[in-house]
Amino acid sequence: MPEAGFLILSAIPSLPVRFINPCNLLISMAFIQEAIIKIKSFFVECVRVVRVTKKPDKATYLTIVKVSALGMALIGGVGFIIAMIAILTGLV
């Protein structure tokens, strides 16, 4: 005897006929509702963060640019030195 539930007929003859248990359907609806609540709260938090943030002044912006450039140059220099050592020792 097939289990109680909804009969899902396949449009493709090679696929089997499936039964969906209504309890599983309710669980998936609860899962979807919970996901929607999480997405809404994420967007509410995003709006809150955008409202709180402010545009930095010129001095702060220049400091951020200098520190970022120094960090990129430092990482590039370390990579260059490692590449040169590998080439000179014949590892590459």
Secondary structure, DSSP 8 states (H G I E B T S, - for coil): ---SSEEE--SSTTS--EEE-HHHHHHHHHHHHHHHHHHHHHHHHHHHHHHH-----HHHHHHHHHHHHHHHHHHHHHHHHHHHHHHHHT--
